[in-house]
Amino acid sequence: MGIAENLRKIEQNIRDVCIECGRDPQSVRLIVVSKTFGGDKIKEAVQAGVFDVGENYVQELTEKRSALADDRIRWHFIGHLQSNKVKRIVEWIYLIHSVDNEGVAMEIQKRALRLNRTVDILVEINTSDEFSKFGVKPGQTSDLLKRISRFSNVRLRGLMTIGPFLPAAEQSRQAFRLLRNIFDEANAGGYLREPMRELSMGMTHDYAVAIQEGATMVRIGTAIFGAREKATT
């Protein structure tokens, strides 16, 4: 199947899962992850009506944005973000999913203030306690959220996690449920400037479980574009 057909299948699956668990299908946003894939494939996805595109690497993101020059695309940065790379995306990024320390948040704040812009972010949490993954530890999350909430030009929209890469999708449920619990507790805590709305969790192998546990954004690449091409960045 082509990209458009793959998208229709994923969108139908999202609708089916939402209906099964009593959620509005419109409450879940599909983000197509185009890491290592060329701009031609992103164009196909956009032509099929999907405008949220996620990238893992700053260089790849900026190159694709420049080459495509399509203002309809909402660019999401979903990879690990270093403070020295913030300046390259802060002026136009739609949403940063992967803030996991105060230093990066402070750099976003500093540059966004100069631009008179408010930048939307998610805080990444390592809910599976894996050394190979980035993200703040669950027990340190509330402290980080409190500090970020003080920044005037950084808007905390929600939380993000990556489920464990295990054979069965069901094995991700605990990590997703933990993120949802942290989300609910933070919203009820009274220390945020405004309630968080977004839970970014779930990829090709486990997005159905993520939706069942409350995901509002799912990040899917392989099921749409096929097997990954070799990364060049």
LUMZANU-275483 format. One record per residue (C-alpha): x negated, y, z; residue number from 1; residue in three letters. Coordinates in Angstrom, 2 decimals, decimal comma, always signed. Layout:
BEGIN
voza c1 = X; c2 = Y; c3 = Z; num = NUM; residuo = ALA
...
END
This chain:
BEGIN
voza c1 = +0,00; c2 = +0,00; c3 = +0,00; num = 1; residuo = MET
voza c1 = -1,03; c2 = +3,60; c3 = -0,55; num = 2; residuo = GLY
voza c1 = -1,37; c2 = +6,35; c3 = +2,03; num = 3; residuo = ILE
voza c1 = +2,19; c2 = +7,64; c3 = +1,57; num = 4; residuo = ALA
voza c1 = +3,63; c2 = +4,14; c3 = +2,02; num = 5; residuo = GLU
voza c1 = +1,47; c2 = +3,55; c3 = +5,09; num = 6; residuo = ASN
voza c1 = +2,67; c2 = +6,81; c3 = +6,58; num = 7; residuo = LEU
voza c1 = +6,31; c2 = +5,94; c3 = +6,00; num = 8; residuo = ARG
voza c1 = +5,77; c2 = +2,59; c3 = +7,70; num = 9; residuo = LYS
voza c1 = +4,08; c2 = +4,18; c3 = +10,73; num = 10; residuo = ILE
voza c1 = +6,76; c2 = +6,86; c3 = +10,98; num = 11; residuo = GLU
voza c1 = +9,47; c2 = +4,21; c3 = +10,88; num = 12; residuo = GLN
voza c1 = +7,66; c2 = +2,21; c3 = +13,56; num = 13; residuo = ASN
voza c1 = +7,47; c2 = +5,31; c3 = +15,74; num = 14; residuo = ILE
voza c1 = +11,20; c2 = +5,91; c3 = +15,31; num = 15; residuo = ARG
voza c1 = +11,99; c2 = +2,27; c3 = +16,14; num = 16; residuo = ASP
voza c1 = +9,87; c2 = +2,25; c3 = +19,29; num = 17; residuo = VAL
voza c1 = +11,36; c2 = +5,55; c3 = +20,45; num = 18; residuo = CYS
voza c1 = +14,90; c2 = +4,31; c3 = +19,95; num = 19; residuo = ILE
voza c1 = +14,14; c2 = +1,05; c3 = +21,75; num = 20; residuo = GLU
voza c1 = +12,87; c2 = +2,89; c3 = +24,83; num = 21; residuo = CYS
voza c1 = +15,50; c2 = +5,63; c3 = +24,78; num = 22; residuo = GLY
voza c1 = +13,35; c2 = +8,49; c3 = +23,51; num = 23; residuo = ARG
voza c1 = +14,00; c2 = +11,07; c3 = +20,81; num = 24; residuo = ASP
voza c1 = +11,76; c2 = +10,18; c3 = +17,83; num = 25; residuo = PRO
voza c1 = +11,13; c2 = +13,90; c3 = +17,36; num = 26; residuo = GLN
voza c1 = +9,33; c2 = +13,93; c3 = +20,72; num = 27; residuo = SER
voza c1 = +6,34; c2 = +12,04; c3 = +19,27; num = 28; residuo = VAL
voza c1 = +3,94; c2 = +13,73; c3 = +16,86; num = 29; residuo = ARG
voza c1 = +1,81; c2 = +11,71; c3 = +14,48; num = 30; residuo = LEU
voza c1 = -1,76; c2 = +12,94; c3 = +14,09; num = 31; residuo = ILE
voza c1 = -3,61; c2 = +11,38; c3 = +11,17; num = 32; residuo = VAL
voza c1 = -7,25; c2 = +10,75; c3 = +12,04; num = 33; residuo = VAL
voza c1 = -9,42; c2 = +11,33; c3 = +9,01; num = 34; residuo = SER
voza c1 = -12,85; c2 = +10,64; c3 = +10,52; num = 35; residuo = LYS
voza c1 = -15,25; c2 = +9,54; c3 = +7,72; num = 36; residuo = THR
voza c1 = -12,54; c2 = +9,78; c3 = +5,04; num = 37; residuo = PHE
voza c1 = -12,78; c2 = +12,33; c3 = +2,25; num = 38; residuo = GLY
voza c1 = -10,63; c2 = +15,35; c3 = +1,64; num = 39; residuo = GLY
voza c1 = -8,78; c2 = +13,61; c3 = -1,18; num = 40; residuo = ASP
voza c1 = -7,21; c2 = +11,22; c3 = +1,31; num = 41; residuo = LYS
voza c1 = -6,23; c2 = +14,07; c3 = +3,61; num = 42; residuo = ILE
voza c1 = -4,57; c2 = +15,72; c3 = +0,61; num = 43; residuo = LYS
voza c1 = -2,53; c2 = +12,57; c3 = +0,03; num = 44; residuo = GLU
voza c1 = -1,35; c2 = +12,62; c3 = +3,64; num = 45; residuo = ALA
voza c1 = -0,43; c2 = +16,29; c3 = +3,40; num = 46; residuo = VAL
voza c1 = +1,44; c2 = +15,69; c3 = +0,16; num = 47; residuo = GLN
voza c1 = +3,38; c2 = +12,98; c3 = +2,02; num = 48; residuo = ALA
voza c1 = +4,43; c2 = +15,59; c3 = +4,59; num = 49; residuo = GLY
voza c1 = +2,01; c2 = +15,11; c3 = +7,50; num = 50; residuo = VAL
voza c1 = +0,18; c2 = +18,27; c3 = +8,53; num = 51; residuo = PHE
voza c1 = -1,49; c2 = +17,34; c3 = +11,83; num = 52; residuo = ASP
voza c1 = -5,03; c2 = +16,13; c3 = +11,13; num = 53; residuo = VAL
voza c1 = -7,55; c2 = +15,00; c3 = +13,74; num = 54; residuo = GLY
voza c1 = -11,32; c2 = +14,96; c3 = +13,41; num = 55; residuo = GLU
voza c1 = -14,02; c2 = +13,63; c3 = +15,75; num = 56; residuo = ASN
voza c1 = -17,06; c2 = +15,60; c3 = +14,62; num = 57; residuo = TYR
voza c1 = -17,39; c2 = +19,38; c3 = +14,44; num = 58; residuo = VAL
voza c1 = -19,49; c2 = +19,38; c3 = +11,26; num = 59; residuo = GLN
voza c1 = -17,10; c2 = +17,08; c3 = +9,44; num = 60; residuo = GLU
voza c1 = -14,14; c2 = +19,12; c3 = +10,65; num = 61; residuo = LEU
voza c1 = -15,51; c2 = +22,46; c3 = +9,49; num = 62; residuo = THR
voza c1 = -16,60; c2 = +21,08; c3 = +6,13; num = 63; residuo = GLU
voza c1 = -13,20; c2 = +19,54; c3 = +5,41; num = 64; residuo = LYS
voza c1 = -11,32; c2 = +22,61; c3 = +6,53; num = 65; residuo = ARG
voza c1 = -13,43; c2 = +24,78; c3 = +4,24; num = 66; residuo = SER
voza c1 = -13,12; c2 = +22,41; c3 = +1,28; num = 67; residuo = ALA
voza c1 = -9,35; c2 = +21,93; c3 = +1,59; num = 68; residuo = LEU
voza c1 = -8,47; c2 = +25,55; c3 = +2,41; num = 69; residuo = ALA
voza c1 = -4,88; c2 = +24,55; c3 = +3,20; num = 70; residuo = ASP
voza c1 = -3,21; c2 = +26,73; c3 = +5,82; num = 71; residuo = ASP
voza c1 = -0,45; c2 = +24,17; c3 = +6,31; num = 72; residuo = ARG
voza c1 = -2,86; c2 = +21,81; c3 = +8,06; num = 73; residuo = ILE
voza c1 = -2,95; c2 = +21,92; c3 = +11,85; num = 74; residuo = ARG
voza c1 = -6,47; c2 = +20,84; c3 = +12,76; num = 75; residuo = TRP
voza c1 = -6,97; c2 = +18,85; c3 = +15,96; num = 76; residuo = HIS
voza c1 = -10,40; c2 = +18,22; c3 = +17,45; num = 77; residuo = PHE
voza c1 = -10,31; c2 = +14,82; c3 = +19,15; num = 78; residuo = ILE
voza c1 = -13,99; c2 = +13,91; c3 = +19,63; num = 79; residuo = GLY
voza c1 = -16,44; c2 = +14,78; c3 = +22,39; num = 80; residuo = HIS
voza c1 = -17,00; c2 = +18,54; c3 = +22,37; num = 81; residuo = LEU
voza c1 = -20,28; c2 = +20,10; c3 = +23,45; num = 82; residuo = GLN
voza c1 = -20,42; c2 = +23,72; c3 = +24,64; num = 83; residuo = SER
voza c1 = -22,78; c2 = +24,74; c3 = +21,84; num = 84; residuo = ASN
voza c1 = -20,27; c2 = +23,58; c3 = +19,20; num = 85; residuo = LYS
voza c1 = -17,29; c2 = +25,53; c3 = +20,57; num = 86; residuo = VAL
voza c1 = -18,17; c2 = +28,67; c3 = +18,59; num = 87; residuo = LYS
voza c1 = -17,74; c2 = +26,81; c3 = +15,29; num = 88; residuo = ARG
voza c1 = -14,05; c2 = +25,96; c3 = +15,82; num = 89; residuo = ILE
voza c1 = -12,61; c2 = +28,27; c3 = +18,46; num = 90; residuo = VAL
voza c1 = -11,37; c2 = +30,92; c3 = +16,02; num = 91; residuo = GLU
voza c1 = -8,91; c2 = +28,65; c3 = +14,21; num = 92; residuo = TRP
voza c1 = -8,53; c2 = +25,25; c3 = +15,89; num = 93; residuo = ILE
voza c1 = -4,94; c2 = +24,23; c3 = +16,55; num = 94; residuo = TYR
voza c1 = -5,58; c2 = +21,95; c3 = +19,55; num = 95; residuo = LEU
voza c1 = -8,67; c2 = +20,58; c3 = +21,31; num = 96; residuo = ILE
voza c1 = -7,86; c2 = +17,17; c3 = +22,81; num = 97; residuo = HIS
voza c1 = -11,11; c2 = +16,42; c3 = +24,56; num = 98; residuo = SER
voza c1 = -12,10; c2 = +18,97; c3 = +27,21; num = 99; residuo = VAL
voza c1 = -13,60; c2 = +17,01; c3 = +30,10; num = 100; residuo = ASP
voza c1 = -15,59; c2 = +19,54; c3 = +32,12; num = 101; residuo = ASN
voza c1 = -15,41; c2 = +23,13; c3 = +33,30; num = 102; residuo = GLU
voza c1 = -18,45; c2 = +24,21; c3 = +31,31; num = 103; residuo = GLY
voza c1 = -16,77; c2 = +23,50; c3 = +27,95; num = 104; residuo = VAL
voza c1 = -13,54; c2 = +25,12; c3 = +29,15; num = 105; residuo = ALA
voza c1 = -15,50; c2 = +28,19; c3 = +30,25; num = 106; residuo = MET
voza c1 = -17,19; c2 = +28,45; c3 = +26,85; num = 107; residuo = GLU
voza c1 = -13,80; c2 = +28,24; c3 = +25,12; num = 108; residuo = ILE
voza c1 = -12,49; c2 = +30,94; c3 = +27,46; num = 109; residuo = GLN
voza c1 = -15,45; c2 = +33,24; c3 = +26,82; num = 110; residuo = LYS
voza c1 = -15,22; c2 = +33,03; c3 = +23,04; num = 111; residuo = ARG
voza c1 = -11,42; c2 = +33,08; c3 = +22,91; num = 112; residuo = ALA
voza c1 = -11,42; c2 = +36,25; c3 = +25,02; num = 113; residuo = LEU
voza c1 = -13,74; c2 = +37,95; c3 = +22,52; num = 114; residuo = ARG
voza c1 = -11,37; c2 = +36,93; c3 = +19,72; num = 115; residuo = LEU
voza c1 = -8,27; c2 = +38,01; c3 = +21,67; num = 116; residuo = ASN
voza c1 = -6,95; c2 = +34,50; c3 = +21,10; num = 117; residuo = ARG
voza c1 = -5,46; c2 = +31,84; c3 = +23,35; num = 118; residuo = THR
voza c1 = -6,78; c2 = +28,35; c3 = +22,61; num = 119; residuo = VAL
voza c1 = -4,65; c2 = +25,31; c3 = +23,39; num = 120; residuo = ASP
voza c1 = -6,44; c2 = +22,36; c3 = +24,97; num = 121; residuo = ILE
voza c1 = -5,90; c2 = +18,96; c3 = +26,51; num = 122; residuo = LEU
voza c1 = -8,04; c2 = +17,53; c3 = +29,28; num = 123; residuo = VAL
voza c1 = -9,50; c2 = +14,12; c3 = +28,51; num = 124; residuo = GLU
voza c1 = -9,35; c2 = +11,55; c3 = +31,30; num = 125; residuo = ILE
voza c1 = -11,26; c2 = +8,27; c3 = +31,40; num = 126; residuo = ASN
voza c1 = -8,38; c2 = +6,10; c3 = +32,56; num = 127; residuo = THR
voza c1 = -10,09; c2 = +2,79; c3 = +31,77; num = 128; residuo = SER
voza c1 = -13,22; c2 = +3,53; c3 = +33,86; num = 129; residuo = ASP
voza c1 = -15,52; c2 = +2,60; c3 = +30,97; num = 130; residuo = GLU
voza c1 = -19,08; c2 = +3,97; c3 = +31,01; num = 131; residuo = PHE
voza c1 = -19,06; c2 = +4,21; c3 = +27,22; num = 132; residuo = SER
voza c1 = -16,21; c2 = +6,72; c3 = +27,20; num = 133; residuo = LYS
voza c1 = -16,10; c2 = +10,41; c3 = +27,93; num = 134; residuo = PHE
voza c1 = -13,48; c2 = +11,98; c3 = +30,15; num = 135; residuo = GLY
voza c1 = -13,08; c2 = +13,18; c3 = +33,71; num = 136; residuo = VAL
voza c1 = -12,47; c2 = +10,54; c3 = +36,34; num = 137; residuo = LYS
voza c1 = -8,84; c2 = +10,31; c3 = +37,46; num = 138; residuo = PRO
voza c1 = -9,66; c2 = +11,30; c3 = +41,04; num = 139; residuo = GLY
voza c1 = -11,38; c2 = +14,49; c3 = +39,87; num = 140; residuo = GLN
voza c1 = -8,64; c2 = +15,58; c3 = +37,49; num = 141; residuo = THR
voza c1 = -6,57; c2 = +17,83; c3 = +39,74; num = 142; residuo = SER
voza c1 = -9,60; c2 = +19,90; c3 = +40,72; num = 143; residuo = ASP
voza c1 = -10,54; c2 = +20,42; c3 = +37,07; num = 144; residuo = LEU
voza c1 = -6,97; c2 = +21,29; c3 = +36,09; num = 145; residuo = LEU
voza c1 = -6,79; c2 = +23,88; c3 = +38,86; num = 146; residuo = LYS
voza c1 = -10,00; c2 = +25,56; c3 = +37,69; num = 147; residuo = ARG
voza c1 = -9,00; c2 = +25,56; c3 = +34,02; num = 148; residuo = ILE
voza c1 = -5,58; c2 = +26,97; c3 = +34,88; num = 149; residuo = SER
voza c1 = -7,28; c2 = +30,16; c3 = +36,04; num = 150; residuo = ARG
voza c1 = -8,62; c2 = +30,95; c3 = +32,56; num = 151; residuo = PHE
voza c1 = -6,59; c2 = +33,61; c3 = +30,79; num = 152; residuo = SER
voza c1 = -7,36; c2 = +32,57; c3 = +27,20; num = 153; residuo = ASN
voza c1 = -7,25; c2 = +28,79; c3 = +27,59; num = 154; residuo = VAL
voza c1 = -3,81; c2 = +27,22; c3 = +27,66; num = 155; residuo = ARG
voza c1 = -3,63; c2 = +23,79; c3 = +29,23; num = 156; residuo = LEU
voza c1 = -1,09; c2 = +21,87; c3 = +27,15; num = 157; residuo = ARG
voza c1 = -1,56; c2 = +18,38; c3 = +28,56; num = 158; residuo = GLY
voza c1 = -3,80; c2 = +15,35; c3 = +28,91; num = 159; residuo = LEU
voza c1 = -5,52; c2 = +12,87; c3 = +26,61; num = 160; residuo = MET
voza c1 = -6,98; c2 = +9,39; c3 = +27,01; num = 161; residuo = THR
voza c1 = -8,36; c2 = +6,56; c3 = +24,90; num = 162; residuo = ILE
voza c1 = -7,05; c2 = +3,13; c3 = +25,78; num = 163; residuo = GLY
voza c1 = -9,42; c2 = +0,19; c3 = +26,21; num = 164; residuo = PRO
voza c1 = -10,46; c2 = -1,58; c3 = +23,02; num = 165; residuo = PHE
voza c1 = -9,07; c2 = -4,98; c3 = +23,96; num = 166; residuo = LEU
voza c1 = -7,42; c2 = -7,63; c3 = +21,76; num = 167; residuo = PRO
voza c1 = -3,85; c2 = -7,15; c3 = +23,00; num = 168; residuo = ALA
voza c1 = -2,13; c2 = -3,77; c3 = +22,89; num = 169; residuo = ALA
voza c1 = -0,43; c2 = -4,60; c3 = +26,17; num = 170; residuo = GLU
voza c1 = -3,83; c2 = -4,39; c3 = +27,84; num = 171; residuo = GLN
voza c1 = -3,78; c2 = -0,61; c3 = +27,30; num = 172; residuo = SER
voza c1 = -0,57; c2 = -0,12; c3 = +29,26; num = 173; residuo = ARG
voza c1 = -2,21; c2 = +0,38; c3 = +32,63; num = 174; residuo = GLN
voza c1 = -4,46; c2 = +3,15; c3 = +31,28; num = 175; residuo = ALA
voza c1 = -1,53; c2 = +4,93; c3 = +29,63; num = 176; residuo = PHE
voza c1 = +0,66; c2 = +4,61; c3 = +32,70; num = 177; residuo = ARG
voza c1 = -2,12; c2 = +6,06; c3 = +34,82; num = 178; residuo = LEU
voza c1 = -2,36; c2 = +9,09; c3 = +32,51; num = 179; residuo = LEU
voza c1 = +1,39; c2 = +9,61; c3 = +32,70; num = 180; residuo = ARG
voza c1 = +1,29; c2 = +9,42; c3 = +36,50; num = 181; residuo = ASN
voza c1 = -1,52; c2 = +11,99; c3 = +36,68; num = 182; residuo = ILE
voza c1 = +0,45; c2 = +14,20; c3 = +34,27; num = 183; residuo = PHE
voza c1 = +3,61; c2 = +13,99; c3 = +36,38; num = 184; residuo = ASP
voza c1 = +1,78; c2 = +14,62; c3 = +39,64; num = 185; residuo = GLU
voza c1 = -0,03; c2 = +17,66; c3 = +38,22; num = 186; residuo = ALA
voza c1 = +3,19; c2 = +19,14; c3 = +36,87; num = 187; residuo = ASN
voza c1 = +4,83; c2 = +18,65; c3 = +40,25; num = 188; residuo = ALA
voza c1 = +1,84; c2 = +20,05; c3 = +42,15; num = 189; residuo = GLY
voza c1 = +2,70; c2 = +23,71; c3 = +41,71; num = 190; residuo = GLY
voza c1 = -0,84; c2 = +24,82; c3 = +40,82; num = 191; residuo = TYR
voza c1 = -0,58; c2 = +25,04; c3 = +37,03; num = 192; residuo = LEU
voza c1 = +0,21; c2 = +28,32; c3 = +35,26; num = 193; residuo = ARG
voza c1 = +2,87; c2 = +26,54; c3 = +33,25; num = 194; residuo = GLU
voza c1 = +4,00; c2 = +22,90; c3 = +32,94; num = 195; residuo = PRO
voza c1 = +2,01; c2 = +20,62; c3 = +30,68; num = 196; residuo = MET
voza c1 = +3,96; c2 = +19,20; c3 = +27,74; num = 197; residuo = ARG
voza c1 = +1,63; c2 = +16,88; c3 = +25,85; num = 198; residuo = GLU
voza c1 = +0,29; c2 = +13,37; c3 = +26,38; num = 199; residuo = LEU
voza c1 = -2,14; c2 = +12,40; c3 = +23,62; num = 200; residuo = SER
voza c1 = -2,65; c2 = +8,64; c3 = +23,81; num = 201; residuo = MET
voza c1 = -2,38; c2 = +5,65; c3 = +21,53; num = 202; residuo = GLY
voza c1 = -4,16; c2 = +4,71; c3 = +18,32; num = 203; residuo = MET
voza c1 = -3,58; c2 = +2,19; c3 = +15,55; num = 204; residuo = THR
voza c1 = -3,79; c2 = -0,89; c3 = +17,77; num = 205; residuo = HIS
voza c1 = -1,79; c2 = +0,35; c3 = +20,77; num = 206; residuo = ASP
voza c1 = +0,37; c2 = +3,33; c3 = +19,81; num = 207; residuo = TYR
voza c1 = +3,65; c2 = +1,49; c3 = +20,43; num = 208; residuo = ALA
voza c1 = +2,67; c2 = +0,84; c3 = +24,05; num = 209; residuo = VAL
voza c1 = +1,56; c2 = +4,47; c3 = +24,37; num = 210; residuo = ALA
voza c1 = +4,96; c2 = +5,69; c3 = +23,19; num = 211; residuo = ILE
voza c1 = +6,68; c2 = +3,41; c3 = +25,68; num = 212; residuo = GLN
voza c1 = +4,57; c2 = +5,01; c3 = +28,41; num = 213; residuo = GLU
voza c1 = +5,36; c2 = +8,59; c3 = +27,35; num = 214; residuo = GLY
voza c1 = +2,94; c2 = +9,63; c3 = +24,60; num = 215; residuo = ALA
voza c1 = +3,92; c2 = +12,81; c3 = +22,77; num = 216; residuo = THR
voza c1 = +1,02; c2 = +12,54; c3 = +20,32; num = 217; residuo = MET
voza c1 = -0,42; c2 = +9,39; c3 = +18,75; num = 218; residuo = VAL
voza c1 = -3,72; c2 = +9,45; c3 = +16,85; num = 219; residuo = ARG
voza c1 = -3,73; c2 = +7,02; c3 = +13,94; num = 220; residuo = ILE
voza c1 = -6,31; c2 = +6,56; c3 = +11,20; num = 221; residuo = GLY
voza c1 = -6,98; c2 = +2,97; c3 = +10,17; num = 222; residuo = THR
voza c1 = -3,33; c2 = +2,01; c3 = +9,69; num = 223; residuo = ALA
voza c1 = -2,96; c2 = +4,97; c3 = +7,33; num = 224; residuo = ILE
voza c1 = -6,26; c2 = +5,26; c3 = +5,47; num = 225; residuo = PHE
voza c1 = -7,59; c2 = +1,71; c3 = +5,75; num = 226; residuo = GLY
voza c1 = -10,95; c2 = +0,51; c3 = +7,06; num = 227; residuo = ALA
voza c1 = -13,35; c2 = +3,22; c3 = +8,11; num = 228; residuo = ARG
voza c1 = -15,99; c2 = +4,41; c3 = +5,72; num = 229; residuo = GLU
voza c1 = -19,55; c2 = +4,83; c3 = +7,00; num = 230; residuo = LYS
voza c1 = -19,89; c2 = +7,99; c3 = +9,06; num = 231; residuo = ALA
voza c1 = -22,17; c2 = +10,62; c3 = +7,63; num = 232; residuo = THR
voza c1 = -22,07; c2 = +13,09; c3 = +10,52; num = 233; residuo = THR
END
